[in-house]
Amino acid sequence: MDQTSGNAPAIRCGHVAIIGRPNVGKSTLLNRILGQKISITSNRPQTTRHRILGIKTTQNAQVVYVDTPGLHRAAGRPMNRYMNRVAGATIQDVDVIILVVEGLRWADEDQDILERLKTVSAPVVLVVNKLDKVTDKGALLPHFQKLAEIREFAHIIPVSAKSGNNIEILEKEIIALLPIAPLLYPEDQVTDRSERFLAAELIREKLMRRLGQELPHAAAVEIEKFSMQNEVAHINALIWVERPGQKAIVIGKDGAVLKEIGTQARQDMEKIFGCKVFLRLWVKIKEGWSEDERALRSLGYGENL
């Protein structure tokens, strides 16, 4: 271990970007490393729409993980352009890059991301995720050998973010690549995002998990009120959709779907916030919001679309 003056161990500290095409398990990986939910997950692409920091501080390191939206080949829609800009800007200013790919699959989108990394000087760790889904383990070594020929990676590490397999090995290798530097955040801070932001994301997660097929990209969540009263969080949230038919889907027969989404989101909020939560949801229509740059900005999707 490196030593500073005296006997105190040196602290390694830096930013680590988690990048990859949509739905390879980037957010699941971040949550597994942190040991708690910071980034929402579902089996639908476009689940992660924002840059989210997850901060893990140990005795000898502080790693600031940056979870990014999946990089899209077709970036014609304003939402896709926004997500590509967020992910693309992140990789230019970090100490280490984790490129997440899926099992034995190497897709054209993965190759596109490698092209983006040609101008990046930070070391790249290739993480082969979803190891638990690979039935032919004998195919892994030849696959890794092929991947090693594509470019020079700092490491190629197979993991299962879902089960936690090899996550400790990954963390150890990442820390070794970070510079010796002072802490960037207080030791007990785990994210740069507010409880208000996390509340909106948890609601959107439940929407995507419950209605991913019927409502793939057409919903956004806005928190109208977030206040604490007698140690109870009172949260009012608007779910924005684009058409009347989508509103009916989100509400469901006799309000059953909206109630289910609200119950699940509230339960997660209570775990994360550590208090009772009183959550009220409304569904409103904002036609074409996902194609309208002004509407996207009003819903918190950045200025540079």
Secondary structure, 3 states (H helix, E strand, C coil): CCECCCCCECCEEEEEEEECCCCCCHHHHHHHHHCCCCCCCCCCCCCCCCCEEEEEECCCEEEEEEECCCCCCCCCCHHHHHHHHHHHHHCCCCCEEEEEEECCCCCHHHHHHHHHHHHCCCCEEEEEECHHHCCCHHHHHHHHHHHHHHCCCCEEEECECCCCECHHHHHHHHHHHCCECCCCCCCCCCECCCHHHHHHHHHHHHHHHHHCCCCCCCCEEEEEEEEEECCEEEEEEEEEECCHHHHHHHHCHHHHHHHHHHHHHHHHHHHHHCCEEEEEEEEEECCCHHHCHHHHHHCCCCCCC
